């Protein structure tokens, strides 16, 4: 079984959650920014780096750790175990309601950039996220309510 360490970032601006769809791979569903923690990288630094790379937004609050948990991905069809770090990042940088951004150096080794269509959703509405991205969405709703 393969083992990886990954970060997942819930990025909010007031009551809005930033999500994205892959422009050329719509079958992957709606996701939150995140990715692989690089060798010798601290998880909170990886959270900010991944958020910047995948969204183009540069200004974030100090990352708030929601959870660090191990997840067996075999029920999702992947023979791997993930050491997952879920963070909440706040930003005052709103950009547009929808925009496209390319991650120019994907961790999967792809030579081509990966294009994302990013958009804001009200965190208190019914949000459907892919895979394990929604595991701690309820905590983000609570944090936005009590902010």
Secondary structure by P-SEA (a helix, b strand, c coil): cbbbbbbbbbcccccbbbbbccccccccccccccccccccccaaaaaaaaaaaaccccccccccccbbbbbbccccccccccbbbbbbbbbccccccccccccccccccccbbbbbbcccccccccccccccccccaaaaaaaaaac
